[in-house]
Amino acid sequence: MKIGFVGTGIMGRPMAGHLQAAGHELLLVRHRSPVPEELLAGGATVCGSARELAAAADVVIMMLPDTPDVERALFDADGIASGLRPEICVVDMSSIDPIATRDFAARIMATGGDYVDAPVSGGEVGAKAATLTIMCGGSAPAFARVKPLFRKMGQNVTHVGDVGAGQVAKVANQIIVALNIEAVAEALLFAAKAGVDPDKVRAALMGGFASSRVLEVHGQRMIDRSFAPGFRIALHQKDLNLALSSARALGLALPNTASAQQLFSACVARGGADWDHSAMVRALEVLADHEIEKATV
């Protein structure tokens, strides 16, 4: 299959690589970052524009940072929509606004194309290991058509519902992750302030009902003070903005999501937009005037 892949950054690069390794022919276009040399070495073709890419592809996949990036890739003068042939499926694996997703899909389907939104969870580690969780929205036939491609990039692939449902699921995922990070940060900070080794508290909690992937991975990051990004605060803020703006449109209150967003904002104010999202703990440490560290007694 000829796969047009738009967005070969931190996540897109290994995802495209897995498709290439499975024998698919990659068509790429220069976006914000240079075309990865390893994909070129594997036989990828660089197209002159997204229009050219779409005209030659069997499926077009996007993995881009935000809603405006997807809109430009699709609908600029030389964008994907301008070169799309009938019955070609566009797959958006970015994490963007669910409402905008439905609009984009309607515009693509009006040209005779098909559309699946398929945002992912698992970060750079999951992208490299092909263990991503992929949440999909679209018609059953469209999903069935591209599901084999998803299986090359992830393990937990779920057809959630119609177009936009994948993005709704991803926003829900980001709400849960943010609130888990806040809960773990508060718990470990409480332990440290009380003079108990937070590393041992974390180990104890890992065997009980409080156990979670966030406690396992990000709890250790907080203790080790290891905040090099796996997933940047700025990106998680973007996702929570989607949650809060969608909640306003739905007349829904998400008070703890708003609280988590404020803590992320406090980190950004201290220069932390590019910190890992586990560094939310730093905002809580400022409020407590205490940093998490292993107890000495």
LINLIN-V774322 format. One record per pair of residues at least 4 apart in sequence whose ideal C-beta (glycine too) atoms are under 7 Angstrom apart, sorted by sequence separation. I is the first residue (numbers start at 1). GAP is how many residues later the second one is. If there is no record, write none. Layout:
# LINLIN-V774322
i->I gap->GAP
i->I gap->GAP
This chain:
# LINLIN-V774322
i->8 gap->4
i->9 gap->4
i->11 gap->4
i->12 gap->4
i->13 gap->4
i->14 gap->4
i->16 gap->4
i->17 gap->4
i->18 gap->4
i->20 gap->4
i->35 gap->4
i->37 gap->4
i->38 gap->4
i->40 gap->4
i->48 gap->4
i->50 gap->4
i->51 gap->4
i->52 gap->4
i->53 gap->4
i->65 gap->4
i->67 gap->4
i->68 gap->4
i->69 gap->4
i->70 gap->4
i->71 gap->4
i->72 gap->4
i->75 gap->4
i->78 gap->4
i->80 gap->4
i->84 gap->4
i->96 gap->4
i->97 gap->4
i->98 gap->4
i->99 gap->4
i->100 gap->4
i->101 gap->4
i->102 gap->4
i->103 gap->4
i->104 gap->4
i->105 gap->4
i->106 gap->4
i->109 gap->4
i->122 gap->4
i->124 gap->4
i->125 gap->4
i->138 gap->4
i->139 gap->4
i->140 gap->4
i->141 gap->4
i->142 gap->4
i->143 gap->4
i->146 gap->4
i->147 gap->4
i->150 gap->4
i->161 gap->4
i->164 gap->4
i->165 gap->4
i->166 gap->4
i->167 gap->4
i->168 gap->4
i->169 gap->4
i->170 gap->4
i->171 gap->4
i->172 gap->4
i->173 gap->4
i->174 gap->4
i->175 gap->4
i->176 gap->4
i->177 gap->4
i->178 gap->4
i->179 gap->4
i->180 gap->4
i->181 gap->4
i->182 gap->4
i->183 gap->4
i->184 gap->4
i->185 gap->4
i->186 gap->4
i->187 gap->4
i->188 gap->4
i->189 gap->4
i->190 gap->4
i->197 gap->4
i->198 gap->4
i->199 gap->4
i->200 gap->4
i->201 gap->4
i->202 gap->4
i->207 gap->4
i->211 gap->4
i->212 gap->4
i->213 gap->4
i->214 gap->4
i->215 gap->4
i->216 gap->4
i->217 gap->4
i->218 gap->4
i->219 gap->4
i->220 gap->4
i->231 gap->4
i->233 gap->4
i->234 gap->4
i->235 gap->4
i->236 gap->4
i->237 gap->4
i->238 gap->4
i->239 gap->4
i->240 gap->4
i->241 gap->4
i->242 gap->4
i->243 gap->4
i->244 gap->4
i->245 gap->4
i->246 gap->4
i->254 gap->4
i->255 gap->4
i->256 gap->4
i->257 gap->4
i->258 gap->4
i->259 gap->4
i->260 gap->4
i->261 gap->4
i->262 gap->4
i->263 gap->4
i->264 gap->4
i->265 gap->4
i->266 gap->4
i->268 gap->4
i->275 gap->4
i->281 gap->4
i->282 gap->4
i->283 gap->4
i->284 gap->4
i->7 gap->5
i->8 gap->5
i->19 gap->5
i->30 gap->5
i->35 gap->5
i->39 gap->5
i->47 gap->5
i->64 gap->5
i->74 gap->5
i->77 gap->5
i->96 gap->5
i->108 gap->5
i->109 gap->5
i->122 gap->5
i->126 gap->5
i->127 gap->5
i->138 gap->5
i->160 gap->5
i->191 gap->5
i->196 gap->5
i->205 gap->5
i->206 gap->5
i->210 gap->5
i->221 gap->5
i->231 gap->5
i->247 gap->5
i->267 gap->5
i->268 gap->5
i->285 gap->5
i->20 gap->6
i->47 gap->6
i->54 gap->6
i->64 gap->6
i->73 gap->6
i->74 gap->6
i->75 gap->6
i->109 gap->6
i->126 gap->6
i->151 gap->6
i->160 gap->6
i->192 gap->6
i->205 gap->6
i->221 gap->6
i->285 gap->6
i->5 gap->7
i->19 gap->7
i->28 gap->7
i->53 gap->7
i->72 gap->7
i->73 gap->7
i->74 gap->7
i->108 gap->7
i->136 gap->7
i->150 gap->7
i->191 gap->7
i->247 gap->7
i->272 gap->7
i->285 gap->7
i->8 gap->8
i->62 gap->8
i->267 gap->8
i->47 gap->9
i->64 gap->9
i->92 gap->9
i->122 gap->9
i->160 gap->9
i->206 gap->9
i->16 gap->10
i->80 gap->10
i->105 gap->10
i->122 gap->10
i->147 gap->10
i->188 gap->10
i->191 gap->10
i->205 gap->10
i->206 gap->10
i->244 gap->10
i->272 gap->10
i->5 gap->11
i->28 gap->11
i->35 gap->11
i->62 gap->11
i->121 gap->11
i->122 gap->11
i->243 gap->11
i->281 gap->11
i->120 gap->12
i->121 gap->12
i->267 gap->12
i->270 gap->12
i->26 gap->13
i->120 gap->13
i->188 gap->13
i->202 gap->13
i->244 gap->13
i->267 gap->13
i->120 gap->14
i->188 gap->14
i->243 gap->14
i->244 gap->14
i->267 gap->15
i->3 gap->16
i->28 gap->16
i->30 gap->16
i->101 gap->16
i->118 gap->16
i->119 gap->16
i->134 gap->16
i->143 gap->16
i->264 gap->16
i->267 gap->16
i->28 gap->17
i->29 gap->17
i->118 gap->17
i->202 gap->17
i->240 gap->17
i->244 gap->17
i->263 gap->17
i->266 gap->17
i->26 gap->18
i->27 gap->18
i->28 gap->18
i->29 gap->18
i->90 gap->18
i->118 gap->18
i->20 gap->19
i->28 gap->19
i->134 gap->19
i->8 gap->20
i->27 gap->20
i->29 gap->20
i->60 gap->20
i->116 gap->20
i->117 gap->20
i->134 gap->20
i->240 gap->20
i->263 gap->20
i->3 gap->21
i->5 gap->21
i->17 gap->21
i->29 gap->21
i->116 gap->21
i->117 gap->21
i->132 gap->21
i->133 gap->21
i->136 gap->21
i->202 gap->21
i->240 gap->21
i->263 gap->21
i->3 gap->22
i->17 gap->22
i->20 gap->22
i->70 gap->22
i->116 gap->22
i->130 gap->22
i->132 gap->22
i->136 gap->22
i->1 gap->23
i->2 gap->23
i->3 gap->23
i->4 gap->23
i->5 gap->23
i->6 gap->23
i->13 gap->23
i->16 gap->23
i->50 gap->23
i->90 gap->23
i->115 gap->23
i->130 gap->23
i->131 gap->23
i->133 gap->23
i->134 gap->23
i->135 gap->23
i->136 gap->23
i->137 gap->23
i->3 gap->24
i->7 gap->24
i->9 gap->24
i->20 gap->24
i->29 gap->24
i->70 gap->24
i->89 gap->24
i->95 gap->24
i->130 gap->24
i->131 gap->24
i->136 gap->24
i->137 gap->24
i->138 gap->24
i->199 gap->24
i->237 gap->24
i->2 gap->25
i->6 gap->25
i->8 gap->25
i->87 gap->25
i->88 gap->25
i->89 gap->25
i->90 gap->25
i->91 gap->25
i->92 gap->25
i->93 gap->25
i->94 gap->25
i->135 gap->25
i->137 gap->25
i->138 gap->25
i->198 gap->25
i->27 gap->26
i->54 gap->26
i->70 gap->26
i->81 gap->26
i->86 gap->26
i->87 gap->26
i->92 gap->26
i->93 gap->26
i->116 gap->26
i->137 gap->26
i->8 gap->27
i->51 gap->27
i->81 gap->27
i->84 gap->27
i->86 gap->27
i->87 gap->27
i->89 gap->27
i->91 gap->27
i->93 gap->27
i->116 gap->27
i->137 gap->27
i->237 gap->27
i->8 gap->28
i->50 gap->28
i->51 gap->28
i->55 gap->28
i->60 gap->28
i->114 gap->28
i->137 gap->28
i->236 gap->28
i->27 gap->29
i->49 gap->29
i->50 gap->29
i->54 gap->29
i->59 gap->29
i->67 gap->29
i->84 gap->29
i->137 gap->29
i->27 gap->30
i->50 gap->30
i->54 gap->30
i->55 gap->30
i->58 gap->30
i->59 gap->30
i->60 gap->30
i->61 gap->30
i->62 gap->30
i->63 gap->30
i->64 gap->30
i->66 gap->30
i->67 gap->30
i->74 gap->30
i->81 gap->30
i->116 gap->30
i->136 gap->30
i->137 gap->30
i->184 gap->30
i->8 gap->31
i->51 gap->31
i->52 gap->31
i->57 gap->31
i->60 gap->31
i->62 gap->31
i->63 gap->31
i->135 gap->31
i->184 gap->31
i->188 gap->31
i->233 gap->31
i->51 gap->32
i->59 gap->32
i->61 gap->32
i->62 gap->32
i->118 gap->32
i->180 gap->32
i->67 gap->33
i->71 gap->33
i->181 gap->33
i->70 gap->34
i->120 gap->34
i->135 gap->34
i->180 gap->34
i->184 gap->34
i->188 gap->34
i->233 gap->34
i->135 gap->35
i->184 gap->35
i->188 gap->35
i->233 gap->35
i->177 gap->37
i->181 gap->37
i->185 gap->37
i->233 gap->39
i->234 gap->39
i->233 gap->40
i->234 gap->40
i->232 gap->41
i->236 gap->41
i->232 gap->42
i->233 gap->42
i->6 gap->44
i->233 gap->44
i->229 gap->45
i->231 gap->45
i->117 gap->46
i->229 gap->46
i->230 gap->46
i->231 gap->46
i->233 gap->46
i->117 gap->47
i->119 gap->47
i->229 gap->47
i->15 gap->48
i->115 gap->48
i->118 gap->48
i->119 gap->48
i->227 gap->48
i->228 gap->48
i->4 gap->49
i->117 gap->49
i->121 gap->49
i->227 gap->49
i->4 gap->50
i->117 gap->50
i->12 gap->51
i->119 gap->51
i->227 gap->51
i->11 gap->52
i->121 gap->52
i->227 gap->52
i->4 gap->53
i->89 gap->53
i->2 gap->54
i->3 gap->54
i->6 gap->54
i->2 gap->55
i->3 gap->55
i->7 gap->55
i->91 gap->55
i->221 gap->55
i->2 gap->56
i->3 gap->56
i->4 gap->56
i->5 gap->56
i->6 gap->56
i->7 gap->56
i->89 gap->56
i->222 gap->56
i->1 gap->57
i->4 gap->57
i->7 gap->57
i->89 gap->57
i->221 gap->57
i->1 gap->58
i->3 gap->58
i->6 gap->58
i->105 gap->58
i->178 gap->58
i->222 gap->59
i->218 gap->60
i->102 gap->61
i->101 gap->62
i->102 gap->62
i->174 gap->62
i->178 gap->62
i->101 gap->63
i->174 gap->65
i->98 gap->66
i->101 gap->66
i->174 gap->66
i->6 gap->67
i->171 gap->68
i->175 gap->68
i->98 gap->69
i->174 gap->69
i->223 gap->69
i->98 gap->70
i->222 gap->70
i->96 gap->71
i->171 gap->71
i->223 gap->71
i->171 gap->72
i->98 gap->73
i->95 gap->75
i->171 gap->75
i->179 gap->77
i->182 gap->78
i->178 gap->79
i->179 gap->81
i->182 gap->81
i->175 gap->82
i->178 gap->82
i->59 gap->87
i->59 gap->90
i->189 gap->92
i->198 gap->94
i->185 gap->95
i->189 gap->95
i->193 gap->95
i->199 gap->95
i->181 gap->96
i->185 gap->96
i->189 gap->96
i->198 gap->96
i->181 gap->97
i->193 gap->97
i->197 gap->97
i->182 gap->98
i->186 gap->98
i->192 gap->98
i->197 gap->98
i->181 gap->99
i->185 gap->99
i->189 gap->99
i->196 gap->99
i->192 gap->100
i->195 gap->100
i->189 gap->101
i->192 gap->101
i->195 gap->102
i->189 gap->103
i->188 gap->104
i->125 gap->105
i->124 gap->106
i->123 gap->107
i->123 gap->108
i->15 gap->112
i->18 gap->112
i->11 gap->113
i->14 gap->113
i->10 gap->114
i->14 gap->114
i->11 gap->116
i->19 gap->130
i->22 gap->130
i->19 gap->133
i->18 gap->134
i->18 gap->135
i->15 gap->138
i->95 gap->144
i->97 gap->145
i->99 gap->147
i->98 gap->148
i->99 gap->150
i->66 gap->172
